[in-house]
Amino acid sequence: MGGLFPSRFQFERTREIRYAVYRMARLSLRERVLEVGAGEGAVAEEIAARAESTVVALDLARAAAAPAGVSFVRGDACALPFADGAFDAVAFHFVLLWIRDPVPALRETRRVLGRGGVVMVLSEPDLSRRLDEPDTGLGTELAKLVARSGGHPDSGALTGEWLSSAGFRPRLKETRAEWASVEDP
Protein backbone atom coordinates (compact mmCIF):
# COMPACT_ATOMS: atom_id res chain seq x y z
CA MET A 1 0.00 0.00 0.00
CA GLY A 2 1.30 3.42 -0.91
CA GLY A 3 2.41 5.47 2.07
CA LEU A 4 2.68 8.87 0.42
CA PHE A 5 0.53 11.91 1.11
CA PRO A 6 -2.16 12.50 0.05
CA SER A 7 -3.21 8.94 -0.81
CA ARG A 8 -2.37 7.45 2.60
CA PHE A 9 -4.04 10.38 4.39
CA GLN A 10 -7.15 10.07 2.21
CA PHE A 11 -7.17 6.31 2.66
CA GLU A 12 -7.12 6.55 6.46
CA ARG A 13 -9.53 9.50 6.57
CA THR A 14 -12.24 7.79 4.51
CA ARG A 15 -12.15 4.31 6.08
CA GLU A 16 -15.61 4.50 7.73
CA ILE A 17 -17.19 5.86 4.56
CA ARG A 18 -15.66 3.04 2.47
CA TYR A 19 -16.83 0.37 4.90
CA ALA A 20 -20.40 1.74 4.79
CA VAL A 21 -20.36 1.72 0.98
CA TYR A 22 -18.96 -1.84 0.94
CA ARG A 23 -21.87 -2.98 3.13
CA MET A 24 -24.46 -1.19 0.96
CA ALA A 25 -22.92 -2.69 -2.20
CA ARG A 26 -22.84 -6.17 -0.63
CA LEU A 27 -19.14 -6.37 -1.48
CA SER A 28 -18.73 -9.82 0.07
CA LEU A 29 -21.01 -11.24 -2.67
CA ARG A 30 -19.09 -9.68 -5.56
CA GLU A 31 -16.80 -11.96 -7.58
CA ARG A 32 -14.94 -9.54 -9.87
CA VAL A 33 -14.14 -6.03 -8.67
CA LEU A 34 -12.36 -3.23 -10.53
CA GLU A 35 -10.86 -0.17 -8.88
CA VAL A 36 -10.42 2.73 -11.34
CA GLY A 37 -7.64 5.24 -10.64
CA ALA A 38 -6.07 2.86 -8.14
CA GLY A 39 -2.73 4.61 -7.60
CA GLU A 40 -0.62 2.28 -5.48
CA GLY A 41 -3.61 0.00 -4.84
CA ALA A 42 -4.48 0.65 -1.19
CA VAL A 43 -8.24 0.44 -1.78
CA ALA A 44 -7.90 -2.54 -4.14
CA GLU A 45 -5.83 -4.33 -1.49
CA GLU A 46 -8.48 -3.59 1.13
CA ILE A 47 -11.22 -4.92 -1.16
CA ALA A 48 -9.22 -8.10 -1.82
CA ALA A 49 -8.84 -8.65 1.93
CA ARG A 50 -12.57 -8.05 2.62
CA ALA A 51 -14.06 -10.13 -0.19
CA GLU A 52 -13.16 -13.39 -1.84
CA SER A 53 -13.04 -11.69 -5.21
CA THR A 54 -10.82 -11.26 -8.19
CA VAL A 55 -9.65 -7.65 -7.81
CA VAL A 56 -8.20 -5.61 -10.66
CA ALA A 57 -6.63 -2.19 -10.10
CA LEU A 58 -6.48 0.16 -13.08
CA ASP A 59 -4.40 3.33 -13.29
CA LEU A 60 -2.70 5.45 -15.95
CA ALA A 61 0.64 4.59 -14.35
CA ARG A 62 1.61 1.14 -13.14
CA ALA A 63 2.17 0.80 -9.41
CA ALA A 64 5.62 -0.14 -8.15
CA ALA A 65 4.34 -3.47 -6.80
CA ALA A 66 0.94 -5.13 -6.83
CA PRO A 67 -0.51 -5.71 -3.36
CA ALA A 68 -1.51 -9.25 -2.39
CA GLY A 69 -4.61 -10.46 -4.21
CA VAL A 70 -4.62 -7.62 -6.76
CA SER A 71 -3.81 -7.60 -10.48
CA PHE A 72 -2.66 -4.28 -11.92
CA VAL A 73 -3.63 -3.09 -15.40
CA ARG A 74 -2.46 0.11 -17.01
CA GLY A 75 -5.28 1.97 -18.71
CA ASP A 76 -7.59 4.93 -19.07
CA ALA A 77 -10.93 5.26 -17.26
CA CYS A 78 -12.51 6.58 -20.47
CA ALA A 79 -11.44 3.52 -22.52
CA LEU A 80 -11.48 0.55 -20.14
CA PRO A 81 -9.58 -2.43 -21.59
CA PHE A 82 -12.18 -5.00 -20.48
CA ALA A 83 -15.08 -6.86 -22.07
CA ASP A 84 -18.68 -5.80 -21.61
CA GLY A 85 -20.05 -7.11 -18.29
CA ALA A 86 -16.60 -8.18 -17.01
CA PHE A 87 -17.14 -6.94 -13.42
CA ASP A 88 -19.88 -6.94 -10.83
CA ALA A 89 -18.49 -3.97 -8.90
CA VAL A 90 -16.39 -0.94 -9.85
CA ALA A 91 -14.87 1.38 -7.24
CA PHE A 92 -13.70 5.01 -7.43
CA HIS A 93 -11.83 6.70 -4.56
CA PHE A 94 -10.81 10.36 -5.03
CA VAL A 95 -10.71 9.86 -8.81
CA LEU A 96 -13.67 11.55 -10.49
CA LEU A 97 -12.48 15.00 -9.42
CA TRP A 98 -9.33 14.56 -11.59
CA ILE A 99 -11.09 13.39 -14.78
CA ARG A 100 -11.80 16.27 -17.20
CA ASP A 101 -15.14 14.77 -18.27
CA PRO A 102 -16.23 12.05 -15.82
CA VAL A 103 -19.40 11.09 -17.73
CA PRO A 104 -17.58 9.08 -20.47
CA ALA A 105 -15.59 7.30 -17.74
CA LEU A 106 -18.82 6.45 -15.93
CA ARG A 107 -20.39 5.24 -19.20
CA GLU A 108 -17.39 2.95 -19.64
CA THR A 109 -17.94 1.78 -16.07
CA ARG A 110 -21.54 0.97 -16.92
CA ARG A 111 -20.36 -0.98 -19.98
CA VAL A 112 -18.00 -3.21 -17.99
CA LEU A 113 -20.53 -3.84 -15.22
CA GLY A 114 -22.54 -7.03 -15.50
CA ARG A 115 -26.22 -7.37 -14.70
CA GLY A 116 -26.82 -6.38 -11.08
CA GLY A 117 -23.40 -4.73 -10.86
CA VAL A 118 -22.71 -1.70 -8.68
CA VAL A 119 -20.50 1.35 -8.93
CA MET A 120 -19.01 2.34 -5.58
CA VAL A 121 -18.07 6.02 -5.34
CA LEU A 122 -16.13 5.73 -2.12
CA SER A 123 -15.27 9.38 -1.66
CA GLU A 124 -15.35 12.53 -3.77
CA PRO A 125 -14.70 15.89 -2.13
CA ASP A 126 -16.51 19.16 -2.62
CA LEU A 127 -13.65 21.57 -2.18
CA SER A 128 -15.85 24.48 -3.22
CA ARG A 129 -17.70 24.20 0.11
CA ARG A 130 -14.66 23.46 2.27
CA LEU A 131 -14.35 25.59 5.37
CA ASP A 132 -11.19 25.64 7.46
CA GLU A 133 -11.04 27.13 10.94
CA PRO A 134 -8.78 28.95 11.18
CA ASP A 135 -8.74 29.71 7.47
CA THR A 136 -5.20 28.95 6.34
CA GLY A 137 -6.07 29.21 2.65
CA LEU A 138 -5.39 25.50 2.13
CA GLY A 139 -8.92 24.73 0.89
CA THR A 140 -8.81 27.56 -1.63
CA GLU A 141 -5.40 26.47 -2.87
CA LEU A 142 -6.50 22.82 -3.21
CA ALA A 143 -9.56 23.90 -5.20
CA LYS A 144 -7.36 26.04 -7.49
CA LEU A 145 -4.90 23.17 -7.99
CA VAL A 146 -7.65 20.76 -9.00
CA ALA A 147 -9.20 23.34 -11.36
CA ARG A 148 -5.80 24.21 -12.95
CA SER A 149 -5.27 20.48 -13.56
CA GLY A 150 -8.53 20.30 -15.49
CA GLY A 151 -10.42 18.68 -12.64
CA HIS A 152 -13.54 19.47 -10.65
CA PRO A 153 -13.08 20.95 -7.17
CA ASP A 154 -16.85 20.53 -6.68
CA SER A 155 -16.93 16.85 -7.72
CA GLY A 156 -18.73 15.83 -4.53
CA ALA A 157 -21.66 18.06 -5.48
CA LEU A 158 -21.65 16.90 -9.13
CA THR A 159 -21.29 13.12 -8.64
CA GLY A 160 -25.04 12.40 -8.67
CA GLU A 161 -25.55 14.38 -11.86
CA TRP A 162 -22.61 12.62 -13.55
CA LEU A 163 -23.90 9.17 -12.54
CA SER A 164 -27.40 9.99 -13.84
CA SER A 165 -25.96 11.27 -17.14
CA ALA A 166 -24.08 7.97 -17.51
CA GLY A 167 -27.31 5.98 -17.08
CA PHE A 168 -27.06 5.04 -13.40
CA ARG A 169 -29.76 5.53 -10.77
CA PRO A 170 -27.58 6.90 -8.00
CA ARG A 171 -28.25 6.37 -4.31
CA LEU A 172 -25.89 8.89 -2.80
CA LYS A 173 -25.39 9.76 0.81
CA GLU A 174 -23.60 12.98 1.58
CA THR A 175 -21.48 12.84 4.69
CA ARG A 176 -20.82 15.83 6.85
CA ALA A 177 -17.33 17.14 7.13
CA GLU A 178 -15.37 15.70 10.03
CA TRP A 179 -12.36 17.19 11.70
CA ALA A 180 -9.13 15.26 11.88
CA SER A 181 -6.09 16.00 13.91
CA VAL A 182 -3.01 15.77 11.73
CA GLU A 183 0.41 15.80 13.33
CA ASP A 184 3.78 15.87 11.66
CA PRO A 185 5.84 12.71 12.32
Backbone torsions as a table, in degrees:
resi	resn	phi	psi	omega
1	MET	NA	136.3	179.9
2	GLY	-65.4	138.2	-179.0
3	GLY	-111.4	17.9	-176.3
4	LEU	-94.5	145.6	172.2
5	PHE	-72.1	140.2	8.0
6	PRO	-95.2	-7.2	-172.2
7	SER	-60.4	-41.7	179.7
8	ARG	-66.5	-42.3	178.3
9	PHE	-61.2	-48.5	179.5
10	GLN	-62.3	-40.4	-179.7
11	PHE	-60.2	-48.4	-179.5
12	GLU	-68.0	-40.4	-174.9
13	ARG	-66.9	-28.4	-174.8
14	THR	-106.0	13.0	-176.4
15	ARG	-53.8	-51.2	-176.9
16	GLU	-63.2	-38.4	178.0
17	ILE	-63.5	-46.7	180.0
18	ARG	-59.7	-46.0	-178.5
19	TYR	-60.7	-39.5	177.9
20	ALA	-64.0	-42.9	178.9
21	VAL	-65.3	-41.3	178.0
22	TYR	-57.1	-43.4	179.7
23	ARG	-64.4	-46.3	-179.8
24	MET	-61.6	-36.3	-178.0
25	ALA	-83.7	-2.6	-177.7
26	ARG	53.5	50.9	-175.6
27	LEU	-53.6	-38.4	-177.0
28	SER	-61.7	-18.3	179.6
29	LEU	-95.0	-4.4	-176.8
30	ARG	-84.9	137.2	-177.2
31	GLU	-98.8	-33.4	-179.9
32	ARG	-131.5	118.1	-175.2
33	VAL	-122.7	135.8	177.1
34	LEU	-115.4	132.6	168.3
35	GLU	-107.4	123.9	-179.7
36	VAL	-96.7	133.2	-178.4
37	GLY	72.1	46.2	-168.8
38	ALA	-74.2	-16.4	-177.2
39	GLY	59.0	-127.0	179.7
40	GLU	-82.5	-5.8	173.5
41	GLY	95.2	18.1	-178.2
42	ALA	-60.1	-45.7	-179.4
43	VAL	-69.6	-42.0	178.1
44	ALA	-59.8	-40.9	177.7
45	GLU	-63.2	-42.0	178.6
46	GLU	-63.1	-43.0	178.8
47	ILE	-62.7	-43.9	179.5
48	ALA	-60.7	-35.8	179.9
49	ALA	-74.6	-28.2	-176.2
50	ARG	-90.0	-21.0	-175.4
51	ALA	-135.8	145.3	176.4
52	GLU	-85.2	75.2	-173.5
53	SER	-128.7	160.2	165.8
54	THR	-82.2	123.2	-176.9
55	VAL	-117.6	127.8	178.4
56	VAL	-117.6	132.7	177.8
57	ALA	-111.2	125.9	-179.0
58	LEU	-115.0	136.1	175.4
59	ASP	-153.6	159.5	176.9
60	LEU	-64.6	-33.1	178.2
61	ALA	-113.9	142.8	179.5
62	ARG	-76.4	137.9	178.0
63	ALA	-70.0	156.7	180.0
64	ALA	-59.7	-41.9	179.8
65	ALA	-149.9	140.7	179.3
66	ALA	-79.7	130.3	175.5
67	PRO	-64.8	163.2	179.4
68	ALA	-56.9	133.4	176.2
69	GLY	78.5	10.8	-176.2
70	VAL	-126.5	134.6	172.1
71	SER	-102.7	133.0	178.7
72	PHE	-99.1	138.8	176.1
73	VAL	-132.0	134.1	175.7
74	ARG	-87.5	131.2	-179.5
75	GLY	179.9	176.6	-175.2
76	ASP	-108.8	134.9	-179.6
77	ALA	-60.9	-25.7	-177.9
78	CYS	-88.4	-3.9	178.0
79	ALA	-147.7	68.7	-175.1
80	LEU	-64.5	129.9	-176.1
81	PRO	-85.5	50.3	-177.2
82	PHE	-135.2	156.1	179.0
83	ALA	-70.5	157.3	174.0
84	ASP	-55.0	136.2	175.7
85	GLY	69.0	19.7	-175.2
86	ALA	-71.1	-21.0	-174.5
87	PHE	-128.3	155.0	173.0
88	ASP	-110.4	4.4	170.7
89	ALA	-157.3	140.6	175.2
90	VAL	-131.1	131.4	-177.1
91	ALA	-114.4	143.5	173.2
92	PHE	-127.9	133.6	177.8
93	HIS	-137.0	107.6	-177.6
94	PHE	53.6	48.7	-177.3
95	VAL	-121.1	-45.5	-173.6
96	LEU	-58.4	-31.3	-179.8
97	LEU	-64.1	-22.3	-177.5
98	TRP	-93.8	-11.3	-177.1
99	ILE	-88.0	124.8	-176.8
100	ARG	-53.1	-46.8	177.7
101	ASP	-130.8	94.9	-176.1
102	PRO	-67.3	-20.8	-175.8
103	VAL	-62.5	-46.5	176.2
104	PRO	-59.9	-36.8	177.4
105	ALA	-64.6	-39.8	179.1
106	LEU	-72.2	-31.0	174.0
107	ARG	-66.2	-40.0	175.5
108	GLU	-62.6	-40.1	176.6
109	THR	-58.6	-46.5	178.9
110	ARG	-59.5	-39.5	-180.0
111	ARG	-62.1	-42.7	-175.7
112	VAL	-84.2	-6.5	175.9
113	LEU	-82.9	134.2	175.3
114	GLY	-80.5	176.2	178.4
115	ARG	-57.1	130.3	-179.2
116	GLY	80.4	5.6	-179.6
117	GLY	-72.4	161.2	-178.8
118	VAL	-129.3	146.8	170.0
119	VAL	-104.4	129.9	-179.1
120	MET	-109.9	105.6	174.3
121	VAL	-91.1	99.6	-169.9
122	LEU	-77.5	-30.4	176.1
123	SER	-173.0	128.5	173.3
124	GLU	-137.9	124.3	-176.6
125	PRO	-81.3	159.1	169.1
126	ASP	-118.6	86.3	-177.1
127	LEU	-69.2	-18.8	179.8
128	SER	-69.7	-20.7	179.3
129	ARG	-109.3	10.9	-178.6
130	ARG	-69.5	133.5	176.0
131	LEU	-123.8	127.7	177.1
132	ASP	-113.8	135.6	176.0
133	GLU	-125.5	115.6	-4.6
134	PRO	-71.9	156.8	-179.1
135	ASP	-75.2	106.9	179.5
136	THR	-93.1	-9.7	-176.6
137	GLY	90.7	-3.8	-177.3
138	LEU	-61.4	-45.5	-179.1
139	GLY	-59.9	-43.4	179.1
140	THR	-63.5	-43.2	-179.9
141	GLU	-66.7	-39.1	176.7
142	LEU	-62.8	-44.5	178.9
143	ALA	-60.8	-42.4	178.7
144	LYS	-64.0	-42.6	179.7
145	LEU	-59.9	-47.1	179.8
146	VAL	-62.1	-45.9	-179.9
147	ALA	-62.3	-44.3	179.1
148	ARG	-62.4	-28.3	-179.8
149	SER	-84.0	2.7	179.6
150	GLY	88.4	9.0	-177.5
151	GLY	-94.7	-166.3	-173.3
152	HIS	-125.7	98.6	179.3
153	PRO	-62.4	-20.2	-179.9
154	ASP	-103.6	28.7	-175.9
155	SER	-57.5	-35.6	179.3
156	GLY	-59.2	-38.8	179.8
157	ALA	-76.1	-23.6	-175.2
158	LEU	-96.8	-11.3	-172.6
159	THR	-56.3	-44.7	-179.9
160	GLY	-60.8	-43.7	178.2
161	GLU	-62.3	-44.4	178.9
162	TRP	-61.4	-45.7	180.0
163	LEU	-61.2	-44.5	178.4
164	SER	-61.3	-43.1	179.5
165	SER	-63.2	-26.9	179.5
166	ALA	-88.1	-0.1	176.6
167	GLY	98.8	6.7	177.4
168	PHE	-88.9	160.3	170.7
169	ARG	-109.3	88.2	-171.9
170	PRO	-69.2	141.8	168.8
171	ARG	-118.9	92.6	-175.4
172	LEU	-103.7	146.4	174.3
173	LYS	-127.4	118.4	178.7
174	GLU	-83.6	132.7	178.0
175	THR	-101.8	147.4	178.6
176	ARG	-76.0	155.6	178.5
177	ALA	-66.3	141.1	176.9
178	GLU	-121.3	149.5	179.4
179	TRP	-91.0	141.2	176.3
180	ALA	-129.5	139.1	176.0
181	SER	-87.7	122.4	179.5
182	VAL	-116.8	126.0	-180.0
183	GLU	-119.3	144.2	174.6
184	ASP	-70.9	142.9	178.6
185	PRO	-68.1	NA	NA
